[in-house]
């Protein structure tokens, strides 16, 4: 899957995910960004490629899903 951001909608969604996860974890958004964009690449290997499906879900589901993946990968901010 190609995780390059292709348009403004995907960029806005990525920012929404980062900010929402940061708020849920009580962490700074820059720390969450570094965790998601880091070695495991959840931002570019999961969030962006899954945009078409994820953006149709509610905020609580998206945040829970991303936090669960971060925990599984050991990349919690």
Residue frames relative to the residue before (quaternion, step in Angstrom):
aa qw qx qy qz dx dy dz
X 1.0000 0.0000 0.0000 0.0000 0.00 0.00 0.00
X 0.3498 -0.7256 0.5577 0.2003 3.52 -1.02 0.83
X 0.1805 -0.8297 0.5242 0.0648 3.56 -0.60 1.12
X 0.3791 0.7142 -0.5040 0.3036 3.57 1.18 0.44
X 0.4548 -0.6720 0.5144 0.2773 3.55 -0.99 0.87
X 0.2371 -0.8321 0.4957 0.0745 3.54 -0.62 1.21
X 0.8183 0.0354 0.0154 0.5735 3.59 1.11 -0.52
X 0.7204 -0.4563 0.3113 0.4194 3.56 -1.32 0.15
X 0.5991 0.5627 -0.3728 0.4306 3.61 1.04 -0.67
X 0.6806 0.4749 -0.2957 0.4731 3.59 0.89 -0.90
X 0.6236 0.5312 -0.3352 0.4654 3.58 1.05 -0.73
X 0.6667 0.4960 -0.2933 0.4727 3.57 0.89 -0.95
X 0.6442 0.5167 -0.3193 0.4649 3.58 1.02 -0.78
X 0.6339 0.5261 -0.3280 0.4624 3.59 0.98 -0.83
X 0.6558 0.4957 -0.3037 0.4817 3.59 0.96 -0.88
X 0.6197 0.5404 -0.3306 0.4633 3.59 0.99 -0.84
X 0.6728 0.4985 -0.2987 0.4578 3.60 0.87 -0.94
X 0.6614 0.5075 -0.3054 0.4601 3.57 0.88 -0.95
X 0.6897 0.4783 -0.2810 0.4654 3.58 0.83 -0.99
X 0.6696 0.5073 -0.3016 0.4508 3.59 0.94 -0.86
X 0.6564 0.4841 -0.3078 0.4898 3.59 0.97 -0.83
X 0.6256 0.5379 -0.3371 0.4536 3.60 0.97 -0.80
X 0.6586 0.5017 -0.3047 0.4709 3.55 0.93 -0.90
X 0.6712 0.5052 -0.3018 0.4508 3.59 0.89 -0.90
X 0.7293 0.4155 -0.2319 0.4917 3.59 1.02 -0.77
X 0.3841 -0.7237 0.4847 0.3063 3.58 1.24 -0.30
X 0.5099 0.6291 -0.4079 0.4216 3.55 1.15 0.74
X 0.5784 -0.5622 0.4383 0.3967 3.59 -1.18 0.37
X 0.5653 -0.6331 0.4076 0.3369 3.58 -1.00 0.79
X 0.6223 0.5411 -0.3615 0.4351 3.61 1.04 -0.60
X 0.6279 0.5185 -0.3343 0.4745 3.60 1.09 -0.64
X 0.6447 0.5011 -0.3176 0.4821 3.59 1.00 -0.79
X 0.6203 0.5341 -0.3440 0.4600 3.59 0.97 -0.80
X 0.6661 0.5007 -0.3087 0.4586 3.60 0.84 -0.94
X 0.6495 0.5122 -0.3161 0.4647 3.58 1.01 -0.76
X 0.7114 0.4571 -0.2594 0.4666 3.58 0.91 -0.91
X 0.7283 0.4103 -0.2338 0.4965 3.60 1.05 -0.70
X 0.5047 0.7085 -0.3843 0.3093 3.56 1.29 -0.21
X 0.8729 -0.1504 0.1026 0.4527 3.49 -1.33 -0.50
X 0.7283 0.4140 -0.2507 0.4851 3.60 0.88 -0.87
X 0.2997 -0.8322 0.4369 0.1639 3.56 1.28 -0.18
X 0.1367 0.8253 -0.5380 0.1034 3.60 0.96 0.74
X 0.6098 0.5608 -0.3625 0.4269 3.59 1.04 -0.66
X 0.7991 0.3156 -0.1506 0.4891 3.59 0.74 -1.02
X 0.7036 0.4353 -0.2733 0.4907 3.59 1.21 -0.28
X 0.7865 0.2577 -0.1526 0.5402 3.60 1.19 -0.34
X 0.7376 0.4502 -0.2709 0.4241 3.59 0.52 -1.16
X 0.7198 0.4319 -0.2598 0.4774 3.60 0.71 -1.04
X 0.6879 0.4639 -0.3183 0.4586 3.66 0.77 -0.84
X 0.7152 0.4299 -0.2485 0.4918 3.61 1.14 -0.57
X 0.2687 0.8093 -0.4898 0.1815 3.58 1.27 0.19
X 0.6643 0.5397 -0.3211 0.4054 3.60 0.78 -1.01
X 0.7171 0.4011 -0.2425 0.5158 3.59 1.04 -0.72
X 0.6968 0.5075 -0.2935 0.4133 3.58 0.75 -1.03
X 0.6800 0.5165 -0.3276 0.4044 3.61 0.83 -0.84
X 0.6164 0.5355 -0.3545 0.4556 3.60 1.23 -0.16
X 0.6079 0.5632 -0.3384 0.4458 3.58 1.30 -0.19
X 0.5811 -0.5769 0.4456 0.3619 3.54 -1.28 0.26
X 0.6898 -0.4997 0.3455 0.3938 3.53 -1.27 0.50
X 0.6599 0.5197 -0.3211 0.4376 3.60 0.85 -0.92
X 0.6523 0.5072 -0.3139 0.4677 3.58 0.96 -0.85
X 0.6626 0.5159 -0.3085 0.4468 3.58 0.86 -0.97
X 0.6744 0.4914 -0.2935 0.4664 3.58 0.85 -0.97
X 0.6569 0.5106 -0.3080 0.4613 3.57 0.91 -0.90
X 0.6521 0.5255 -0.3024 0.4552 3.56 0.95 -0.92
X 0.6916 0.4671 -0.2807 0.4741 3.59 0.84 -0.96
X 0.6523 0.5077 -0.3217 0.4618 3.61 0.92 -0.83
X 0.6313 0.5265 -0.3279 0.4655 3.58 1.02 -0.77
X 0.6632 0.4900 -0.3015 0.4788 3.59 0.93 -0.85
X 0.6286 0.5276 -0.3333 0.4642 3.58 1.00 -0.79
X 0.6523 0.5067 -0.3112 0.4700 3.59 0.97 -0.83
X 0.6508 0.5182 -0.3147 0.4570 3.59 0.94 -0.89
X 0.7232 0.4251 -0.2305 0.4930 3.57 1.03 -0.83
X 0.4217 -0.7209 0.4524 0.3127 3.57 1.27 -0.21
X 0.5487 0.6290 -0.3871 0.3918 3.58 1.09 0.63
X 0.2278 0.7737 -0.5586 0.1936 3.59 1.01 0.64
X 0.5243 -0.6713 0.4371 0.2889 3.53 -0.90 1.00
